């Protein structure tokens, strides 16, 4: 998988570019891909734990084109700022864990203090 950017803010849409390959290297067309949060790497010591329970993401379903490529659209709903990884599934086969993406919180206001 490859991200369209490394950082994403809460409330923003982001994309992962994916490719599905068959057992003998054939590119597979018309295959539906699903996604899920794999790990949450935003723990205080920088370690990761299974399932990003602190992250709410809306996933679409991506379908591969004639060369086995698809673009997965995801919407960051809410979550704790930090680094997260994702996995992608096709018919029970799960990808390796993705490169991490950094979730940043949105700024609500800037105040001038005396």
FIZATI-621232 format. One record per residue: x, y negated, z negated of N, C-alpha, C in turn. Coordinates in steps of 0.02 Angstrom, whole numbers, plus 50000, padded with zeros to 5 digits. Each point is the difference from the previous one (the first is absolute). Layout:
% FIZATI-621232
    n.X    n.Y    n.Z   ca.X   ca.Y   ca.Z    c.X    c.Y    c.Z
      X      Y      Z      X      Y      Z      X      Y      Z
...
% end
This chain:
% FIZATI-621232
    n.X    n.Y    n.Z   ca.X   ca.Y   ca.Z    c.X    c.Y    c.Z
  50042  50059  50000  49958  49941  50000  50044  49938  50000
  49973  49946  50024  50035  49936  50001  49950  49945  49983
  50018  49956  49953  49956  49946  49980  50007  49940  50046
  49946  49962  50007  50004  49938  50040  50035  49945  49960
  50008  50009  49935  50037  49954  49957  50015  50036  49934
  50045  49971  49960  50019  50034  49938  49960  49975  49941
  49973  49940  50004  49964  49970  49943  49927  49988  50020
  49954  50012  49953  49929  49988  50013  49969  49972  49936
  49956  49951  50009  49966  49969  49944  49932  50032  49989
  49977  49996  49939  49933  50025  49984  49950  49962  50043
  49954  50036  50032  49950  49970  50044  50021  49997  50073
  50061  50021  50015  50025  49998  50070  49992  50068  50033
  50000  49999  50066  49999  50061  50040  50071  50014  50024
  50020  50063  50001  50065  50019  50026  49993  50065  50039
  50052  50018  50037  49996  50056  50046  50061  50046  49993
  49989  50065  50014  50055  50048  50006  49996  50030  50070
  50056  50003  50034  50003  50032  50066  50023  50072  49990
  49961  50047  50026  50011  50071  49988  50006  50039  50065
  50030  50060  49996  50003  50045  50057  49987  50070  49975
  49957  50037  50037  49984  50070  49983  50031  50044  50054
  50038  50050  49977  50035  50046  50045  49978  50071  49983
  49988  50039  50052  49981  50070  49992  50059  50044  49984
  49989  50066  49989  50052  50045  49978  50059  50007  50049
  49989  49990  50064  50054  50006  50049  50021  49931  50027
  49984  49948  49962  50020  49932  50019  49951  49963  50045
  49944  50032  50017  49950  49967  50043  49967  49943  49963
  49989  49945  50034  49964  49942  49972  49925  50017  50002
  49965  49992  49944  49930  50021  49995  49953  49941  50006
  49954  50004  50048  49951  49947  50014  49934  50015  49964
  49966  49946  49977  49934  50007  49971  49998  50028  49930
  50054  49996  49964  50004  50028  49933  49985  49945  49949
  49955  50014  49952  49983  49951  49948  50050  50005  49943
  50024  49942  49977  50049  49996  49946  49968  49963  49942
  50007  50026  49939  49976  49968  49939  50061  49982  49958
  49990  49953  49952  50055  49978  49958  49979  49999  49927
  50050  50001  49955  49987  49992  49929  50062  49972  49966
  49990  49970  49942  50057  49975  49961  50035  50061  49972
  50065  50004  50011  50038  50059  49977  50031  49987  49931
  50037  49945  49994  50033  49986  49937  49998  49926  49984
  50004  49986  49937  50001  49932  49973  50070  49990  49973
  50039  49956  50030  50069  49989  49980  50007  49935  49961
  49946  49977  49970  50002  49935  49966  50003  50007  49924
  50020  50057  49976  50006  50009  49928  50057  49957  49973
  49997  49981  49937  50049  49953  49972  50073  50020  50012
  50015  50065  50000  50069  50022  50010  50017  50011  50074
  49953  49984  50045  50012  50006  50072  49988  50070  50027
  49979  50046  49957  49988  50069  50023  49932  50005  50034
  49987  50057  50030  49937  50012  50035  49961  50055  49964
  49934  49997  50007  49957  50054  49974  49949  50017  50054
  49975  50061  49998  49952  50022  50050  49936  49960  49998
  49971  49989  50058  49936  49965  50008  50001  49929  49974
  49989  49954  50044  49999  49929  49982  49934  49980  49970
  49987  50023  49939  49936  49986  49968  49990  49925  49989
  50055  49962  50001  49995  49928  49989  49992  49961  50065
  49985  50034  50054  49996  49968  50066  49936  50023  50035
  49961  49952  50024  49939  50015  50037  50010  49978  50073
  50000  50048  50045  50012  49986  50071  49942  50028  50040
  49975  49961  50049  49950  50026  50046  50035  50027  50062
  49992  50064  50012  50033  50032  50057  49950  50011  50057
  50022  49988  50060  49961  50019  50058  50021  50071  50019
  49974  50025  50055  50023  50063  50028  50029  49982  50068
  50063  50019  50011  50033  49986  50063  49995  50061  50045
  49993  49990  50065  49996  50055  50048  50057  49991  50050
  50037  50054  50013  50058  49996  50044  49981  49989  50073
  50044  49966  50036  49991  49987  50071  50031  50057  50041
  50008  49989  50066  50024  50053  50045  50072  50021  49987
  50038  49961  49963  50069  50019  49983  50008  50016  49926
  49944  50011  49965  50001  50021  49931  50012  49945  49950
  49994  49937  50020  50011  49943  49955  49934  49970  49977
  50002  49972  49939  49940  49968  49972  50022  49943  49955
  49957  49951  49992  50012  49944  49954  49946  50004  49946
  50022  50011  49938  49954  50005  49943  49991  49931  49969
  49938  49977  49996  49985  49936  49968  49982  50013  49927
  50028  49959  49956  49986  50007  49929  49987  49930  49971
  49954  49996  49953  49984  49936  49968  50016  50006  49925
  50043  49956  49976  50020  50001  49930  49944  49968  49960
  49963  50040  49962  49943  49974  49962  50020  49967  49936
  50034  50036  49957  50022  49974  49936  50055  50044  49974
  50041  49973  49958  50052  50042  49971  50051  49960  49963
  50040  50036  49964  50056  49971  49963  50056  49987  50050
  50033  49943  49998  50057  49989  50043  50054  50054  49988
  50035  50017  50052  50054  50050  49994  50009  50038  50065
  50041  50051  49998  50016  50041  50058  49957  50063  50000
  49973  50018  50059  49959  50059  50007  50020  50039  50063
  49986  50065  49999  50012  50043  50058  49935  50034  50019
  49994  50021  50062  49939  50030  50026  50016  50066  50034
  49950  50044  50006  50005  50059  50042  49943  49998  50050
  50009  50036  50055  49950  50003  50054  49985  50073  50014
  49935  50016  50011  49977  50069  50009  49967  50010  50067
  50012  50060  50028  49967  50023  50061  49981  50073  49988
  49935  50015  49998  49976  50069  49993  50038  50040  49947
  50007  49972  49941  50033  50036  49946  50076  49995  49999
  50031  49973  50052  50072  49990  50002  50015  49930  49974
  50044  49994  49951  50016  49935  49970  50070  49980  50021
  50008  49936  50017  50065  49973  50020  50046  49996  49940
  50063  49985  50015  50046  49982  49947  49975  49934  49971
  50026  49982  49943  49980  49937  49968  50030  49942  50041
  49960  49948  50010  50021  49942  50040  50056  49960  49966
  50029  49956  50039  50043  49949  49970  49957  49957  49954
  50029  49970  49949  49958  49960  49954  49978  49934  50032
  49944  49976  49976  49975  49935  50019  49988  49961  49936
  50016  49936  50000  49994  49960  49939  49934  49962  49999
  49962  50009  49947  49936  49965  49992  50012  49939  49956
  49980  49942  50024  50007  49938  49962  49930  49974  49983
  49994  49970  49942  49937  49970  49980  49990  49933  50036
  49938  49979  50007  49984  49936  50030  50005  49945  49948
  50020  49942  50020  50004  49943  49955  49930  49969  49996
  49974  49993  49939  49934  49970  49991  50004  49924  49996
  50053  49974  49970  50006  49928  49992  50070  49983  49979
  50019  49937  50013  50064  49973  49976  49982  49940  49956
  50025  50002  49939  49986  49946  49953  50064  49961  49985
  49992  49936  49993  50056  49958  49979  49993  49991  49925
  50054  50017  49964  49999  49994  49927  50048  49946  49978
  49984  49967  49945  50043  49946  49974  50058  50027  49960
% end
